[in-house]
Amino acid sequence: MSRLPRSAVVALAILLAASCSRTGAETVTLEVVVLARSVAPGEPVRVVVTSPEPLLTLAGTFLGRNVSMLRTEPRVEGANDTREHWSGWAMVSLEQAPGPAVVEVEGKTPDGRRATGSLATAVVPKSFATEELSVASKYVTPPPEVEERLARERAKLAAIYASRSPHPAPVEPFVRPVPGDPTSVFGTRRLYNGEPRSPHPGLDLRAATGDPVVAAGDGTVVLAEELYYSGNVVIVDHGGGLFTIYGHLSEIDVEEGQRVARGETVGAAGATGRVTGPHLHWGAKIGNEPFDPMALVDEALFP
């Protein structure tokens, strides 16, 4: 076997040394903070990460689910703050058992070094009420002729909730879409005519037909159409897997792809879809997991 010339060996050594300096053992330590009203079933968790230097990529995990991390800015930024800030949305599902939970994040710097951080927390127990309702059968069991339509709608919604858009991460509390009080409780286990159904995935807010409904936060409209159960509905994508839903509208005033600002009108309250009277159904999801939307107006998530 022929040997490399000495000049080639020296050049290779220099190249390897440079590579090691870029991808060597030095790891950037990330500061991880968890913001939530409570780390409990049905609650969103905002993961905030601070890096002492710029990152090329960053991803996270919480309770076995991926957390989409986005660059953001703190609400109050120090004059000499040269750190980089990221945030992402995670949540505790309605069925999550109490116990320890860890947020883990890992990224990479532009020169190839690893950046890691973690924070241990715990899920606390939470119980939900059960409500028994007697309603006409058409509100519970759809007729066979709409099954194909329902399948199309489920597939469309699943694709929307599986997307992760890079919109700027919100840094301030959301607003209520209508001023009316809730007439339901998020997560209530409902029995319709004695048959169990899925927990209530949002809030019913008191509103009269025609009352303006506003976007709870900045985002992009990803659905604005009539669905079988929800009637006229608007879904707003707030980035990183966070969505808010506005259902049973009498009017839709926005179009898919339109950017909306917090407090901007998206429609009018009504009684479309499978409901017995006018109100606004306000929902919120991280991916396809529903949570109590009132958490978004709480400054605990946006200190």
Backbone bond lengths (Angstrom), bond angles and torsions (degrees), N, CA, C in turn:
res aa  C-N    CA-C-N  psi(-1)  N-CA   C-N-CA  omega(-1)  CA-C   N-CA-C  phi
1 M - - - 1.471 - - 1.527 108.36 -
2 S 1.344 116.47 129.25 1.460 120.21 -179.01 1.513 110.35 -77.56
3 R 1.318 115.10 147.68 1.451 121.27 179.08 1.524 111.00 -92.87
4 L 1.366 115.14 150.08 1.456 119.84 174.81 1.516 109.57 -70.26
5 P 1.325 117.95 145.56 1.471 120.32 173.61 1.524 109.65 -59.17
6 R 1.351 115.16 151.75 1.471 119.25 -178.27 1.516 111.52 -57.52
7 S 1.323 118.79 -37.46 1.457 121.42 -179.64 1.524 111.06 -63.44
8 A 1.351 116.18 -36.85 1.458 120.03 178.56 1.516 110.87 -69.25
9 V 1.342 117.70 -37.98 1.456 121.59 178.87 1.523 110.40 -63.56
10 V 1.341 116.66 -44.12 1.458 121.18 179.13 1.522 110.18 -62.17
11 A 1.334 117.14 -43.69 1.466 120.92 -179.94 1.526 111.02 -62.80
12 L 1.354 116.49 -40.69 1.446 120.44 179.11 1.519 111.02 -65.32
13 A 1.330 117.30 -39.96 1.463 121.46 178.60 1.522 111.34 -62.72
14 I 1.322 115.97 -41.29 1.463 120.20 178.55 1.524 110.15 -64.01
15 L 1.340 115.95 -42.03 1.458 120.35 179.69 1.522 111.23 -63.32
16 L 1.333 117.74 -43.54 1.459 121.39 178.91 1.518 111.39 -64.93
17 A 1.325 116.65 -39.01 1.470 120.06 179.13 1.518 111.07 -64.02
18 A 1.333 115.84 -41.05 1.460 119.51 178.94 1.515 110.60 -65.07
19 S 1.348 115.83 -39.80 1.464 119.38 178.85 1.514 110.90 -64.18
20 C 1.339 116.49 -41.91 1.468 120.11 179.76 1.515 111.28 -63.98
21 S 1.347 116.86 -35.01 1.461 119.21 -179.50 1.522 111.07 -68.06
22 R 1.376 115.54 -28.13 1.443 118.43 179.77 1.518 112.58 -83.30
23 T 1.341 116.67 -34.54 1.460 120.38 -173.86 1.514 111.50 -120.96
24 G 1.296 116.85 25.59 1.450 121.08 -174.89 1.503 113.56 -73.66
25 A 1.349 115.43 -164.29 1.459 121.11 -170.65 1.516 112.61 -74.03
26 E 1.325 118.26 -17.40 1.454 119.19 -177.80 1.533 110.32 -63.15
27 T 1.325 116.09 125.00 1.462 121.83 -179.95 1.514 109.53 -117.55
28 V 1.318 116.40 134.97 1.447 121.65 177.79 1.532 108.61 -78.46
29 T 1.325 116.16 128.69 1.462 120.56 178.97 1.521 110.46 -91.27
30 L 1.322 115.93 127.90 1.456 122.30 -177.71 1.523 110.51 -103.46
31 E 1.312 115.90 142.08 1.466 121.28 175.18 1.526 108.69 -90.68
32 V 1.334 116.72 127.44 1.466 122.31 -176.57 1.522 109.29 -117.75
33 V 1.325 116.34 131.26 1.462 122.42 177.50 1.525 108.14 -128.04
34 V 1.327 116.68 139.49 1.457 122.36 176.08 1.524 108.89 -110.11
35 L 1.335 116.74 125.74 1.455 122.35 179.58 1.526 109.01 -115.62
36 A 1.326 117.23 127.38 1.460 121.41 -179.21 1.515 109.46 -164.28
37 R 1.329 116.54 153.48 1.461 119.22 169.91 1.515 109.12 -62.98
38 S 1.327 115.12 -41.83 1.461 122.75 178.37 1.515 106.64 -164.47
39 V 1.318 117.45 138.90 1.463 120.64 175.68 1.530 106.16 -84.33
40 A 1.325 115.04 81.80 1.454 122.58 -172.05 1.524 108.94 -141.53
41 P 1.330 118.44 162.13 1.462 120.43 179.05 1.527 112.47 -53.83
42 G 1.347 115.35 137.14 1.452 121.37 179.34 1.511 114.98 79.08
43 E 1.325 117.69 15.11 1.467 121.41 -178.38 1.530 111.49 -115.72
44 P 1.343 116.85 140.78 1.463 120.09 173.34 1.525 110.55 -80.19
45 V 1.313 114.61 153.21 1.469 122.22 178.60 1.521 107.15 -128.66
46 R 1.300 116.21 124.52 1.467 120.79 177.61 1.524 108.22 -99.75
47 V 1.324 116.03 119.13 1.458 122.81 -179.78 1.520 108.47 -96.32
48 V 1.319 116.35 120.46 1.467 121.59 -179.23 1.520 108.54 -115.46
49 V 1.321 115.80 128.18 1.469 121.52 -176.58 1.523 109.35 -123.24
50 T 1.314 115.40 135.01 1.463 121.82 176.12 1.524 108.60 -118.22
51 S 1.332 115.06 128.76 1.461 120.88 179.31 1.527 109.72 -114.03
52 P 1.342 118.28 137.79 1.461 119.98 179.25 1.520 113.79 -71.10
53 E 1.335 116.71 -10.58 1.457 120.24 178.41 1.524 109.57 -149.62
54 P 1.326 118.55 166.11 1.460 121.07 -175.89 1.532 112.25 -60.47
55 L 1.340 114.98 148.40 1.460 121.97 177.11 1.519 109.49 -119.53
56 L 1.327 115.04 144.85 1.458 120.66 175.55 1.527 109.91 -83.32
57 T 1.331 116.30 -41.33 1.456 122.11 179.61 1.520 109.37 -141.39
58 L 1.336 115.81 158.41 1.463 121.16 173.63 1.523 108.15 -157.02
59 A 1.335 115.94 134.51 1.457 121.91 177.39 1.519 108.12 -140.24
60 G 1.329 115.98 158.83 1.459 119.38 -178.13 1.511 112.25 -140.21
61 T 1.343 115.52 168.44 1.460 122.25 173.96 1.521 108.53 -139.18
62 F 1.344 115.07 148.81 1.464 121.76 176.34 1.519 107.80 -153.93
63 L 1.320 116.17 124.94 1.464 122.26 179.63 1.530 111.66 53.19
64 G 1.315 115.30 41.29 1.459 120.67 175.86 1.513 115.31 78.07
65 R 1.330 118.11 5.84 1.465 121.30 179.80 1.522 110.34 -117.33
66 N 1.332 115.01 147.06 1.456 120.10 178.01 1.527 110.69 -72.03
67 V 1.323 115.23 145.24 1.462 122.26 176.60 1.519 107.57 -116.99
68 S 1.327 116.40 118.63 1.463 121.53 178.65 1.525 108.90 -78.91
69 M 1.336 117.17 118.74 1.455 122.42 -176.07 1.530 110.26 -101.59
70 L 1.342 115.41 135.68 1.455 122.11 -179.97 1.523 110.42 -125.47
71 R 1.330 116.26 143.76 1.463 119.01 173.55 1.525 109.17 -64.79
72 T 1.307 115.52 142.75 1.456 120.02 179.77 1.514 108.44 -150.17
73 E 1.311 115.31 -177.31 1.451 121.71 177.02 1.520 108.32 -128.22
74 P 1.324 117.99 143.82 1.466 119.23 176.81 1.512 110.62 -68.06
75 R 1.339 116.99 155.46 1.467 120.51 178.55 1.520 111.33 -62.47
76 V 1.331 116.17 -37.13 1.466 120.94 177.06 1.519 106.95 -122.30
77 E 1.307 116.20 109.12 1.453 121.57 -175.50 1.519 110.27 -101.85
78 G 1.334 115.70 130.32 1.449 120.55 178.11 1.519 111.70 -66.36
79 A 1.308 115.93 148.18 1.464 120.12 -175.94 1.528 111.70 -62.24
80 N 1.333 116.68 -32.83 1.456 120.44 -177.92 1.527 111.62 -111.35
81 D 1.307 116.68 23.74 1.459 121.06 -178.26 1.522 109.17 -80.11
82 T 1.335 116.11 106.19 1.461 121.10 -179.91 1.522 111.30 -100.65
83 R 1.336 117.44 6.39 1.454 120.84 -179.67 1.533 110.72 -74.64
84 E 1.330 115.55 162.91 1.456 120.66 177.12 1.528 108.32 -106.33
85 H 1.344 115.99 141.32 1.456 121.26 -174.39 1.528 110.27 -119.54
86 W 1.328 115.97 137.28 1.453 122.89 178.01 1.530 108.05 -133.06
87 S 1.338 115.92 155.83 1.462 119.48 172.48 1.514 109.56 -148.89
88 G 1.338 114.94 157.57 1.457 120.68 -179.85 1.517 110.16 -152.96
89 W 1.337 115.67 161.98 1.452 121.27 -177.64 1.521 110.71 -107.01
90 A 1.321 114.79 126.89 1.460 122.02 172.02 1.519 107.22 -126.51
91 M 1.311 116.80 175.58 1.455 117.42 177.70 1.517 110.50 -158.93
92 V 1.331 113.47 165.92 1.449 121.91 175.41 1.522 106.39 -106.99
93 S 1.315 117.53 118.64 1.461 120.49 -176.32 1.520 110.95 -68.67
94 L 1.316 115.52 161.01 1.450 121.39 -179.12 1.528 112.02 -60.70
95 E 1.323 116.86 -27.73 1.467 120.32 -175.93 1.522 112.96 -97.50
96 Q 1.331 118.63 5.09 1.459 121.45 -176.35 1.525 111.36 -67.76
97 A 1.326 115.98 130.19 1.461 121.06 177.39 1.523 110.22 -79.56
98 P 1.340 118.24 151.07 1.464 120.41 176.59 1.523 111.09 -62.29
99 G 1.328 115.94 152.93 1.453 120.21 177.61 1.507 112.02 148.73
100 P 1.333 116.74 179.82 1.463 120.99 -177.84 1.524 111.76 -65.51
101 A 1.312 115.25 150.03 1.463 122.10 177.18 1.520 108.34 -147.75
102 V 1.312 116.49 144.30 1.462 121.60 -176.68 1.526 109.62 -128.40
103 V 1.314 115.92 132.04 1.463 121.64 169.54 1.524 107.31 -93.05
104 E 1.320 116.87 127.86 1.463 121.65 177.44 1.524 109.16 -126.32
105 V 1.319 116.64 134.97 1.461 121.39 177.88 1.521 108.90 -129.15
106 E 1.316 115.01 146.71 1.466 120.33 178.00 1.515 109.06 -147.61
107 G 1.314 115.26 136.25 1.452 120.86 179.64 1.506 111.66 -143.48
108 K 1.323 114.63 -167.26 1.456 120.63 -177.97 1.518 108.72 -144.37
109 T 1.318 115.77 139.19 1.459 121.26 176.00 1.525 109.62 -83.18
110 P 1.321 118.40 163.64 1.467 120.17 179.52 1.527 113.46 -58.17
111 D 1.356 118.21 -26.59 1.460 119.62 179.23 1.528 112.21 -93.60
112 G 1.344 117.33 12.06 1.460 120.14 170.80 1.508 117.18 94.37
113 R 1.324 118.99 1.31 1.463 119.91 179.49 1.519 111.44 -79.47
114 R 1.342 116.37 149.57 1.458 121.41 177.24 1.524 109.87 -76.46
115 A 1.311 114.87 148.26 1.466 121.59 174.24 1.525 106.63 -130.65
116 T 1.333 116.99 124.25 1.456 119.69 -174.81 1.529 110.99 -136.12
117 G 1.324 113.99 156.63 1.454 120.51 175.55 1.517 109.21 -165.01
118 S 1.319 116.71 158.79 1.460 120.69 177.88 1.521 109.17 -155.24
119 L 1.319 114.91 161.22 1.453 121.32 177.15 1.522 108.52 -149.67
120 A 1.326 116.23 127.74 1.459 121.50 178.64 1.523 109.88 -90.41
121 T 1.316 115.69 135.65 1.455 121.54 175.83 1.517 107.24 -141.24
122 A 1.319 117.80 -167.61 1.457 120.55 -179.56 1.519 109.75 -148.48
123 V 1.320 115.94 141.95 1.461 121.97 175.04 1.523 108.22 -85.18
124 V 1.323 116.09 126.49 1.464 120.64 179.15 1.525 109.11 -96.58
125 P 1.322 118.04 154.08 1.477 119.98 -177.98 1.520 112.53 -70.70
126 K 1.323 115.39 151.56 1.448 121.53 175.51 1.525 108.47 -152.66
127 S 1.309 116.74 136.21 1.461 120.83 179.89 1.520 110.00 -111.74
128 F 1.324 116.31 156.49 1.456 122.63 -178.97 1.522 109.32 -126.05
129 A 1.315 114.63 146.60 1.464 120.07 -177.75 1.526 110.45 -73.68
130 T 1.331 115.15 162.64 1.463 122.71 173.40 1.517 108.62 -114.36
131 E 1.338 116.30 134.89 1.453 121.73 -177.61 1.526 109.14 -125.11
132 E 1.313 117.12 131.69 1.460 122.49 177.73 1.526 109.15 -104.82
133 L 1.339 115.65 127.82 1.457 121.51 -177.10 1.525 110.02 -127.37
134 S 1.319 115.19 140.50 1.459 121.04 173.93 1.524 107.87 -112.86
135 V 1.321 115.83 115.77 1.460 120.89 -177.26 1.520 108.92 -136.95
136 A 1.331 115.77 166.70 1.455 120.34 175.80 1.524 110.01 -60.93
137 S 1.318 117.05 144.80 1.461 121.77 -173.65 1.525 112.83 -59.36
138 K 1.359 117.61 -26.93 1.466 119.58 -178.85 1.518 112.71 -64.71
139 Y 1.350 117.38 -21.69 1.465 120.94 178.41 1.525 111.98 -83.01
140 V 1.324 117.77 -9.41 1.464 122.23 -175.23 1.521 111.45 -112.90
141 T 1.334 116.75 -48.93 1.459 121.47 -176.19 1.512 109.67 -116.34
142 P 1.339 118.30 112.24 1.464 119.70 -179.47 1.522 110.74 -70.95
143 P 1.324 117.55 150.88 1.466 120.29 177.58 1.531 110.51 -67.05
144 P 1.329 116.89 153.14 1.478 120.39 -176.65 1.521 113.73 -56.76
145 E 1.327 118.02 -31.08 1.465 119.84 -174.85 1.527 114.06 -69.50
146 V 1.347 117.96 -10.89 1.469 119.16 179.40 1.526 112.26 -102.36
147 E 1.333 117.42 2.94 1.464 119.23 -177.49 1.523 112.59 -60.48
148 E 1.326 116.75 -39.19 1.463 119.74 179.83 1.529 110.36 -64.58
149 R 1.324 115.21 -42.29 1.463 119.50 177.99 1.525 110.79 -61.69
150 L 1.318 117.06 -44.82 1.465 121.17 -179.70 1.522 111.01 -61.36
151 A 1.324 117.47 -38.57 1.469 120.64 178.77 1.524 110.64 -63.63
152 R 1.344 116.85 -41.54 1.466 120.04 178.09 1.517 110.63 -63.70
153 E 1.315 116.57 -43.18 1.460 119.72 -178.89 1.525 111.37 -65.73
154 R 1.335 117.19 -41.00 1.470 119.77 177.80 1.524 111.38 -61.39
155 A 1.326 117.01 -41.49 1.465 120.47 179.96 1.528 110.87 -65.48
156 K 1.326 116.44 -40.79 1.465 120.00 -179.73 1.525 110.92 -65.15
157 L 1.324 116.29 -44.04 1.465 120.02 179.12 1.523 111.18 -65.34
158 A 1.326 117.11 -40.16 1.465 120.08 179.23 1.525 111.23 -60.57
159 A 1.331 116.82 -39.98 1.468 120.29 178.81 1.519 111.18 -66.05
160 I 1.329 117.18 -38.79 1.461 120.71 178.81 1.527 110.23 -63.44
161 Y 1.332 116.54 -49.07 1.463 119.96 -175.40 1.526 112.88 -72.21
162 A 1.322 117.14 -17.17 1.473 120.24 177.26 1.523 111.91 -82.87
163 S 1.336 117.96 -12.92 1.465 120.90 -177.33 1.528 110.59 -79.26
164 R 1.317 115.47 154.36 1.471 122.56 178.62 1.521 108.23 -133.83
165 S 1.314 116.42 99.09 1.462 120.63 -176.75 1.526 110.59 -88.96
166 P 1.337 116.54 152.05 1.475 120.72 -177.65 1.518 113.86 -91.92
167 H 1.340 118.72 30.33 1.461 120.17 178.05 1.522 110.00 -59.03
168 P 1.315 118.62 150.05 1.468 120.70 177.44 1.524 111.02 -54.50
169 A 1.325 116.23 133.25 1.459 120.14 -177.97 1.526 110.44 -67.53
170 P 1.339 118.53 135.89 1.470 120.57 178.92 1.523 111.11 -65.65
171 V 1.336 115.77 145.68 1.469 120.36 -178.63 1.522 112.02 -127.38
172 E 1.347 117.24 9.69 1.455 120.19 178.75 1.524 109.27 -140.70
173 P 1.339 116.99 156.05 1.463 119.60 -176.74 1.531 112.41 -58.47
174 F 1.337 115.12 150.03 1.447 121.64 174.90 1.540 108.97 -78.07
175 V 1.328 115.90 174.50 1.463 121.29 176.50 1.523 109.02 -118.85
176 R 1.335 115.90 158.65 1.458 120.04 177.06 1.523 109.38 -71.58
177 P 1.329 118.10 139.97 1.467 120.24 -177.26 1.521 113.77 -73.96
178 V 1.326 117.47 -25.84 1.470 123.00 172.37 1.524 106.87 -141.54
179 P 1.332 118.24 155.94 1.474 119.43 -176.90 1.526 114.00 -79.58
180 G 1.339 118.27 -12.31 1.456 121.13 -174.39 1.522 113.74 -62.90
181 D 1.325 115.92 151.14 1.468 121.93 179.46 1.528 111.11 -72.41
182 P 1.328 117.41 154.48 1.468 120.48 174.75 1.524 111.17 -65.33
183 T 1.324 116.00 142.13 1.456 121.45 173.91 1.529 110.36 -113.49
184 S 1.325 116.21 9.45 1.455 121.96 177.33 1.517 108.15 -147.40
185 V 1.309 116.04 170.13 1.459 121.98 179.22 1.521 108.72 -119.33
186 F 1.336 116.72 130.84 1.457 120.42 178.38 1.534 110.09 -60.03
187 G 1.321 115.20 139.80 1.465 120.91 174.41 1.516 115.02 83.56
188 T 1.337 117.72 -0.62 1.461 119.90 179.73 1.526 110.24 -60.59
189 R 1.331 115.62 130.47 1.460 120.60 175.51 1.520 108.06 -80.29
190 R 1.335 116.95 117.81 1.451 120.46 -173.14 1.530 112.06 -106.28
191 L 1.323 114.01 140.31 1.453 122.27 171.51 1.522 107.47 -113.47
192 Y 1.330 116.40 114.53 1.453 120.87 177.48 1.529 108.51 -98.81
193 N 1.329 115.39 115.95 1.473 120.93 -178.81 1.528 110.85 52.57
194 G 1.336 115.16 37.87 1.451 121.14 177.08 1.507 115.15 85.80
195 E 1.345 118.40 -3.64 1.463 121.40 -178.45 1.532 109.68 -104.89
196 P 1.348 117.07 129.60 1.468 119.48 -179.49 1.518 111.90 -69.31
197 R 1.332 115.99 142.50 1.459 122.81 175.93 1.526 108.59 -129.09
198 S 1.324 115.57 174.92 1.466 120.37 -179.98 1.518 110.23 -62.12
199 P 1.337 117.75 150.85 1.468 120.00 176.39 1.525 111.27 -56.76
200 H 1.327 116.04 150.55 1.462 119.92 -179.52 1.526 109.39 -63.14
201 P 1.354 118.35 120.71 1.462 121.07 -170.53 1.516 115.44 -89.34
202 G 1.329 118.39 13.33 1.463 120.26 179.85 1.500 110.82 -165.43
203 L 1.329 115.37 -154.16 1.462 121.92 177.58 1.518 109.22 -123.35
204 D 1.336 116.33 141.22 1.456 121.34 168.54 1.517 106.86 -96.76
205 L 1.328 115.99 119.47 1.460 121.15 -178.26 1.526 109.63 -107.06
206 R 1.324 115.97 136.75 1.455 121.02 -178.72 1.539 109.76 -62.71
207 A 1.333 115.73 127.74 1.467 121.35 178.66 1.516 108.50 -162.45
208 A 1.327 116.16 145.38 1.460 121.68 176.52 1.521 109.74 -94.00
209 T 1.314 115.51 155.59 1.455 119.86 177.51 1.530 110.24 -55.55
210 G 1.321 116.29 128.01 1.455 122.07 179.97 1.509 114.96 97.51
211 D 1.349 117.64 -13.27 1.466 119.25 177.83 1.531 109.70 -62.92
212 P 1.345 117.86 135.27 1.470 119.29 179.90 1.515 112.30 -65.17
213 V 1.324 115.15 141.42 1.468 123.31 176.75 1.520 107.52 -117.06
214 V 1.328 117.40 127.84 1.468 121.14 -176.56 1.516 110.83 -111.74
215 A 1.333 115.42 155.95 1.465 121.01 174.73 1.516 109.16 -67.44
216 A 1.314 116.03 134.05 1.459 120.20 -178.10 1.529 112.15 -73.16
217 G 1.331 117.31 -23.78 1.464 120.91 179.83 1.517 110.24 -155.78
218 D 1.335 115.91 170.52 1.457 121.02 177.63 1.530 110.06 -64.76
219 G 1.325 116.35 142.96 1.452 118.92 178.02 1.508 112.07 176.08
220 T 1.331 115.36 -165.97 1.454 122.85 179.79 1.521 109.31 -123.97
221 V 1.315 116.84 133.79 1.461 121.69 177.73 1.530 108.67 -70.98
222 V 1.333 116.77 121.80 1.466 120.77 179.94 1.524 111.91 -111.77
223 L 1.342 117.20 -8.76 1.459 120.83 173.65 1.521 108.21 -151.85
224 A 1.335 115.79 133.51 1.465 121.51 177.43 1.521 106.73 -150.85
225 E 1.326 115.55 83.99 1.461 119.96 -176.57 1.522 110.44 -161.97
226 E 1.325 115.65 177.89 1.459 121.36 -179.12 1.524 109.91 -94.15
227 L 1.343 116.43 128.49 1.459 122.98 176.35 1.528 109.37 -115.83
228 Y 1.321 115.51 159.10 1.463 120.01 -174.05 1.524 112.15 -59.39
229 Y 1.323 117.37 -53.87 1.460 120.58 -176.63 1.529 112.27 -81.84
230 S 1.329 117.57 -43.25 1.466 122.09 -171.71 1.519 113.58 -86.58
231 G 1.337 117.74 -7.88 1.455 119.63 -175.84 1.519 110.32 65.59
232 N 1.322 116.63 -146.77 1.468 119.98 176.13 1.529 108.38 -68.88
233 V 1.311 116.16 122.20 1.463 119.96 -173.63 1.518 110.32 -135.48
234 V 1.327 115.24 145.49 1.466 123.19 173.36 1.517 107.80 -121.75
235 I 1.330 116.33 132.44 1.461 121.83 174.13 1.523 107.94 -118.40
236 V 1.333 115.68 129.81 1.466 121.82 -179.92 1.528 108.89 -112.95
237 D 1.324 115.07 129.62 1.470 123.12 177.10 1.532 107.88 -93.70
238 H 1.338 116.13 119.76 1.466 121.19 -178.50 1.527 112.41 -101.15
239 G 1.331 117.54 6.41 1.453 121.57 176.90 1.510 113.29 95.75
240 G 1.331 115.20 146.20 1.459 120.64 174.97 1.509 114.89 66.95
241 G 1.345 118.18 20.16 1.453 120.94 179.10 1.508 115.11 93.90
242 L 1.337 118.46 7.07 1.461 122.46 179.10 1.525 109.78 -97.24
243 F 1.350 116.64 127.03 1.457 122.44 -178.95 1.528 109.68 -132.15
244 T 1.337 116.34 147.53 1.454 121.06 167.97 1.534 108.75 -121.50
245 I 1.340 115.09 149.01 1.461 122.20 -172.62 1.526 109.30 -126.21
246 Y 1.337 116.07 138.04 1.457 122.74 -178.41 1.530 107.48 -129.36
247 G 1.346 117.38 107.24 1.448 120.66 -169.89 1.509 114.92 -115.59
248 H 1.364 115.13 163.27 1.468 125.46 177.95 1.527 112.14 68.34
249 L 1.325 117.71 28.15 1.456 121.43 -177.18 1.533 111.37 -69.37
250 S 1.316 115.48 146.36 1.473 119.89 172.77 1.523 110.30 -82.91
251 E 1.332 116.52 -26.46 1.462 121.81 178.63 1.520 109.51 -142.14
252 I 1.329 115.87 147.66 1.462 122.93 172.69 1.521 107.53 -114.28
253 D 1.324 117.74 123.95 1.465 121.95 -174.73 1.521 113.37 -110.65
254 V 1.331 117.81 11.80 1.462 121.53 -179.57 1.523 109.21 -131.68
255 E 1.328 115.68 168.44 1.453 121.85 179.04 1.526 110.17 -122.68
256 E 1.320 115.88 154.30 1.458 120.26 176.74 1.530 110.01 -60.73
257 G 1.321 115.58 136.11 1.458 121.74 -177.41 1.512 113.69 92.51
258 Q 1.322 117.57 -8.75 1.469 121.52 -178.34 1.518 110.77 -79.76
259 R 1.327 116.87 134.96 1.463 121.84 173.17 1.523 108.76 -80.37
260 V 1.319 116.17 135.71 1.460 120.56 177.97 1.529 108.70 -126.53
261 A 1.316 115.47 150.05 1.454 121.87 178.83 1.521 109.84 -101.75
262 R 1.298 115.74 156.31 1.453 121.29 175.70 1.528 109.14 -54.71
263 G 1.351 116.66 127.05 1.449 121.34 -179.67 1.515 115.17 88.56
264 E 1.335 118.30 -2.16 1.468 121.65 179.24 1.524 110.21 -81.84
265 T 1.321 117.45 138.28 1.456 121.83 -177.72 1.532 110.91 -66.57
266 V 1.350 115.67 132.17 1.465 120.95 177.27 1.522 111.47 -113.90
267 G 1.337 117.62 -14.32 1.450 120.44 -179.19 1.513 110.73 174.44
268 A 1.346 115.28 -164.90 1.460 121.66 179.66 1.518 108.69 -129.99
269 A 1.312 116.03 142.61 1.461 121.59 -179.13 1.529 110.18 -63.95
270 G 1.342 115.47 155.04 1.451 119.24 -179.67 1.511 112.19 -167.63
271 A 1.321 115.76 -154.02 1.468 121.62 -176.88 1.520 110.46 -139.35
272 T 1.348 117.25 35.58 1.462 120.49 178.63 1.521 110.08 -79.81
273 G 1.338 115.78 159.44 1.457 119.69 -177.81 1.510 111.66 84.14
274 R 1.327 116.22 -159.16 1.462 121.09 -175.66 1.527 109.87 -93.20
275 V 1.333 115.98 79.03 1.461 122.48 178.11 1.526 108.74 -136.91
276 T 1.307 115.28 163.25 1.468 119.95 -179.44 1.520 113.20 -102.63
277 G 1.339 118.05 -5.84 1.453 120.54 -179.73 1.514 110.63 -171.53
278 P 1.347 117.66 165.41 1.464 120.96 -177.05 1.526 112.74 -68.26
279 H 1.302 115.90 138.56 1.463 124.99 173.81 1.523 106.85 -175.64
280 L 1.312 116.77 176.08 1.465 120.78 172.83 1.515 109.00 -110.90
281 H 1.330 116.41 125.63 1.467 119.57 167.25 1.524 107.38 -88.64
282 W 1.336 115.54 117.41 1.463 121.18 178.72 1.520 107.94 -111.98
283 G 1.319 114.97 119.13 1.456 120.40 179.54 1.506 111.58 -121.42
284 A 1.339 115.84 163.75 1.459 122.34 175.98 1.518 108.10 -147.22
285 K 1.316 115.91 141.10 1.463 120.74 -179.42 1.520 110.25 -141.05
286 I 1.327 114.25 150.41 1.461 121.94 164.95 1.517 105.01 -113.70
287 G 1.333 116.07 110.69 1.451 118.42 -166.23 1.519 107.81 63.57
288 N 1.311 116.52 -132.56 1.467 120.49 179.70 1.520 112.47 -100.13
289 E 1.336 117.38 13.94 1.464 122.03 -177.77 1.525 109.63 -99.08
290 P 1.338 118.93 118.20 1.463 120.39 -179.82 1.519 112.39 -77.86
291 F 1.323 115.38 150.51 1.463 120.36 173.70 1.519 108.87 -143.01
292 D 1.324 116.09 169.31 1.463 121.35 -178.81 1.527 109.62 -68.28
293 P 1.335 119.29 112.89 1.469 120.00 -175.61 1.523 113.61 -64.79
294 M 1.336 118.31 -21.67 1.456 119.32 178.96 1.525 112.01 -62.50
295 A 1.335 117.35 -19.85 1.464 119.91 176.56 1.520 111.38 -60.44
296 L 1.333 117.06 -29.41 1.467 120.78 -176.14 1.521 112.98 -70.34
297 V 1.318 117.85 -21.75 1.471 119.65 179.30 1.525 111.27 -92.25
298 D 1.322 117.24 -0.59 1.465 122.06 -177.40 1.529 109.60 -89.08
299 E 1.334 116.56 131.53 1.460 120.32 -179.22 1.521 112.71 -70.07
300 A 1.327 117.88 -6.75 1.472 119.16 175.21 1.521 111.35 -60.19
301 L 1.333 117.66 -28.96 1.450 120.80 178.70 1.522 112.77 -88.00
302 F 1.347 115.77 -14.09 1.461 120.02 -177.19 1.533 109.82 -137.03
303 P 1.329 117.77 65.66 1.474 119.87 -176.62 1.535 111.92 -68.23
